[in-house]
Amino acid sequence: MSASKPAAPAVLLRNTTFSYGAGPRVLHVPHLAIGSDERVFLFGPSGCGKTTLLGLLSGVLQAQAGSVEIMGQDLCRLSPHERDAFRAAHIGYIFQLFNLVPYLTVLENILLPCRISRLRRERLGSASAEDATAELAVGLGIDSLLDRKASELSVGQQQRVAAARALIGRPRLLVADEPTSSLDSASRDRFLDLLLEKGRQESCSLVFVSHDRSLAPRFDRALSLPHINEAKIEN
């Protein structure tokens, strides 16, 4: 019997470069591979390119050279519209500034990915999107806030709503940009427990950015992005 073929990585970057407009190159990744159920902790000083890298992984940004393959799909070959559709279906993004819709309720904000993407709705199976939202809200301690407008929430509450929105509909890749920076230690630990547990349940890859190096041992691997113009990550 022949040996089984190794699973393809969920994330694969090769000779990937990015710059903002006509400015200097701010990121160069010769090679980065992340497994289909791997949880990676990414750290480095401010300005070294961590958020830029997350933008490339999610298709918010497009590399000028090289490839950015997510589950075998090279995002560099997609149009902006196609990248948006791919992100909506397969990627959960916890933005550093949350990006909640201020005039929508907490429930409506969390449900947005399932209303945009048919695949996100279908992955819930027999559970309704509302039931899945309620379960996530309990785990994140925001179940009493579902009818509140996003604009009425504290920073910590907004952060947890953003996390629930990223998790709904079982995305294949989660990218999280400093998602625990405004939480106290108890809320941080509860949030991280849920994020890691959901990732394990769904075999979901996670790229988690934080300055809090004490969190690194909870992940499968830690990567440093140095504070230099050409950031090199090698796997």
N, C-alpha and C positions, 0 to 999 in steps of 0.2 A: 504494500500500500504506500502510495506516495505521501510525503509530508504535506500537511496543510499549508496553504499560502498565508504568510503573515497578513494580518489585517492592515488595510491602508490607513495612514494617519488621518485624523480629523482635520488637522491643520498642517500645511506644508508650504513653507516659503523658501524660494531659491533665488539668490542674487537679487533680492528685492530692494529697490531704492525709492526714496520719496523726498520731495522738496516742496515747499509752499511757494507756488507761483514761480517767479524767476529767481527766487532766493537760493541760498546754498543748500546742498543736500543735508537733510537733518536725520536721515535714517538709512542705514545700509545693513541688510540682514543677509549674509551669505547663505545660511541654511538654518531652518528651524522646523522641527517636526514635533507635533503634539498628538498623542494617542487618542483613540476614540472615546476613552473613558478616563483620560488623565486630567488631574487637577494641578495647574501650574501657578505658582506664586511669582509675580513679576515685581521687582523693586528697583529703585535707583533714585538719585536726586532729582529735584524739580528741573524740568527743561531737558531731560536726557532723551525724550522721545517715547515715553510709555503710552501716553494718550494717543499719540500719532500711530503707534503700532496697533492699538486697539481699533482705531479708525480704519486701518487697512484690513484687519481681520474681519471687521463687520461690513466692509464695503461702503462705509461712510466716506472714506478717502480712497483714491485710486493711485496705485503705484505708477511711477513713470517708467520703470524697467523691472524685469524679472517677473515672477509669478506669485500669486497668493491663492493657493488652492484650499478650499474649504469643502470637506467631504467629496473630494475629487473634482470640484468645480472651480476653475480658475476665474476668480472675480475680475481679473484684469481683462478678460475677454467679453465681459458683459457690458451692456449699455447702462447708464445711470438708472433707468427705469427697471431693468432686469436685476441690477444689484439691490435696489430697494425691495423688489418682490422676493428675492432670495433671502434677504435679511429678515423680512417679515415672517417668512415661513420657517426658517431654520435657526435663527440667531436671537438670543436674548441679550439685550445690552442695558446694563445699569450705568447710566451716564453720571459723571461727576456732579453735574448741575441738575440732575434728575430729569429735566425735559418733560415734566408733567404738563397737561393741559389745564390751566388754572381754573377755567370756568366749568370743567367737568367734575363730577363727584369722584370719590376714591374708587367706587365700584366701576364707573365708566372708564376711568383711566386704566385700571387693571385689565379690563376686558378688551381694550383697543386691539392688541395683537390678534385675538380670536375673531374680531370683527373685520380685520383687514385681510387675514389669511385663512383660507379654507382648510389648509393642512393643519394649522394650529388648532382649529376647532375639532377636526377629525381625530387628532391624537388623544383627545380627552375620552374617546370611547363612549360608553353609555352615560358618563357623567356630563351634566350640563356645564356650560362655561360659568354660570353663576355659582353652582355647587363647588367647582374647582376653585373659584375665587374665594369663596367663603372658607375653604380649607386652608388656603395659603394665608388668608388674613388672620385666622386664628393662630397659625404657627408664627406669624410675624408680629402678633400683638396689636393688630390694627382692625380687628373685627368690629369694634365699636365705632369706627370712623367711616364705614362704607358709604353713608349718605352725606358726608361732609364734602364741601368743595375743596379741591386741591389747594386753592389760594388761602384757605383757613388753617392749614396745617403748619406745625412746627417743622424745622429743618429735619430733625430726626424722623418725624412721621412721614415726611415727603420721601425720605430715603428708603424707608421700608415699603412704601407704596411703589416706588420705582423698582424695587427688587421683586415684588409680587408680579408686576407687569412683565418683567423679563422672564420670570419662571412659568407663567401661564402658557398652556399649550405645548409643554414638553419640547422646547427647542433642543437642537442637537449640539449647539455650542453656546456657552454663556461667556460673555466678557463683562467684567466688572471693574469700573474705574473708581478706586477709593470709596467703596460702598459703605465702609464702617467708620469713616472719619468723623462723623457727627454723633456717633452713638456712644452711650456709656458702656462700661465693660460687660455688664449683664446683658444688655440689648445686643451688643456686638457679638457675644458668644452665642446667644440664641439665634441671631441672624445667620451666623456662619455655620452653626449646626444644621439649620434648615437648608442652606445653600449646598453644603457638601452632601447631605443626606439625599436631597433631590437629585443631585448629580449622579450619585451611586445608583439610585433606583432606576434612573433612565439611561444609564451609561452615557451621560452627557459630559462633554469636555468643558473645562472651565479655565479661563485665564483671568486671574484675579490680581489687580494692581493695588498695592498699599505701601505706605511708608513704615507701617508697623511691622518690623522684622520679627517680632515675637509670634506672629501668626504663621510664619513660614513652615514650622514643623508639622502643621496640620495638613499640608499639601504634599503631593507626590514628588514635586520637584520645585526648586527655587531657581529663578534666572535673574541675573543682575544686568541692567541696561546702563552702561557707564555714561557719565556726564561728559561726553565728547561729541564732536560734530559727526563722526562716523561711528554709530553704535553697532557693535558686532555681537551677534548671538549665535552660538554654534551648538548643535546638538550631537 
